[in-house]
């Protein structure tokens, strides 16, 4: 798996950043809902796949396709494209990377998380981070703060893992 990740590191990095940016830029929720259920849909290694995270990722991907099609994307097309399966596969791949990062001892500090969040342009007013904009955005998108911050922490951890693997690959070459 490490060989595959090293050979496809650019693809992985781009995929992770696209997912992160689209999550932040488009918000997390549309009409899809589990009516507040907070159950796990599976487990990969030590990482639980939560229904909340699935809901957020599904709606994010649904919204992307809807925007790309000029709002003509519907549930029938989502089923034909196996959107749910795509989301689950993406979550499984991320969970594998997080498990590997945990095995390598990769950690994300609260300071790193804060720096990442305060660096997001969407949450800035006049060039400075605005807690009010941040809170309002999450509230309007119905994204629990903890879910958003955990998602960001996971993305940072994956990015650190990929950077570590890239350094390791460079050292061997």
N, C-alpha and C positions, 0 to 999 in steps of 0.2 A: 504494500500500500504506500509506503514511503517513496518507493521508486516512482510510482504513478504520480504521487503528489509533487515530487520534484520535477518530473517531466512536464507536468501540466500546471505548474505554480502560477503562471500568468493567468491562465483560465480561472483558477481557484480565487486568486486575488480579485480579479475583475468581477467574478460572480458574487463574492462576498461584499465588495463595495457597492455593486449595483443593488443588491438586496438591502443593504444598510441605508443607502441614499434614498432608494425608493420608499423604504419604510418611513424615513423621516420626512421626505418631501411630500408624499401623498397621504400620509396618515395611516392609521391602522384598521379602521372599521368602516364597512358599508352596511348593507342590510343583513348580512349573514350573521346568525347568532346561535349560541348554544344556551340561551336563556340563563346566563350566569353560572353554568356548570363549571366546576373547577376540578375536573378529573383528569387523570393521565390516560393518554391514548396508547401509550407504549413506553418501552424503555430500551435504550441502547447502551450497553455497558452500565455505567453508573448514572447515566443521564436520563431523566424522565422526560417524556414528550407530553407536554400538557395540552389540554384542549384549548386553553386560553391562547397559548402560543400558536396552535394550529389555526384557530379562528383569526388571529391577527395576520398571520402569514397568508392564509387563504384569501382574505379580503384585500390584502395588499396586492397580491398577484391578480386577483379578479379586477381590481381597479386599474391596474396597469394595462391589462388587455382591453378593458372598456375604453380607456383613454386612447389607446392605439387605434381602436376601431371607430372612433368618433362617437362613442356611447352606444354602439350597436351590439355590444357583447352581452349575452344573456346566459342564464343558468343552463339552457340546453347546450349551448356551445361549450360552456365550462365542462359539462359532462362528457361531451364528445372529445374534448382535449384532455380529459382525465386530470382536471385541475387539482382535485383532492389528492390524487396519487402523486402528482408533481410536488405538491407541498409536503406531503409525508416523506417523499424521497429526499427532498432538500433538507428537511428537519433531521432525517437519519444521517445524512452526510455531515451536517454541522455537528451533530452529537458525536459522531466518530472522531471528528477533529478535536472537539472539546475533551473527549476522553483521552486522546493522545496528548493534548496539551497538559491535561492534569497529570498524566503519567510522567511527562517531562518536568513537571513542577512549575509550569507556567502559571503565574498569578497576575491579577489585575488589582492594583491598589485603588482606593477610593479617590486618591488624587488624580490618577490616570483617567478614571471615569469622569470626574468633575471637569478635567481639562478637555476631554473629548466632547462632552455635552456643551460646555460653555463655548467651544469652538464652532459649533453648528450655527451657520449663518441664519437659519430660520428663527433662531431664538435670540437674535441680536436686535437691539434698537440703537441707532446712531453709533454702530460699531461696537457696542458693549452688550454683554449677555444680560438678558432681562428675565429674571425669575418669574415675573408676572406673565410674560409672553409664553414662557416654557409651561407654566402651570395651566394657563388658558388653553394652549394648544392641546395638551394631553387631555384636559377635561372635555374640550370640544370633540376630540377624536375618540373619546371614551376609552382611552388607554390608561390603565392603572400605572402610576408612577413606578411602582416596583417592577412590573412587567417590562416597561420601557427600559429602565436602568439595568435590569438583568440581561435583556437582549443586547444592549450596548456593551455590557461587560463581556458577554460571550463573543461578540464581534471583535472586540479588542483582543481577547485571548486568542482567537483564531488568527488574527493578523500577526500577533506576536509569535505564534507557532510557525506560521508561514515564513516570517522573517528569519526565525531560527533555522528552519529547514533550508532556506535560501542561502544563508551564511554557511551552513554545513555543506551544501552542494558546491558552493564556490571554493571552499577550503579544499575539497577533494579534487577539484579540476585543475 
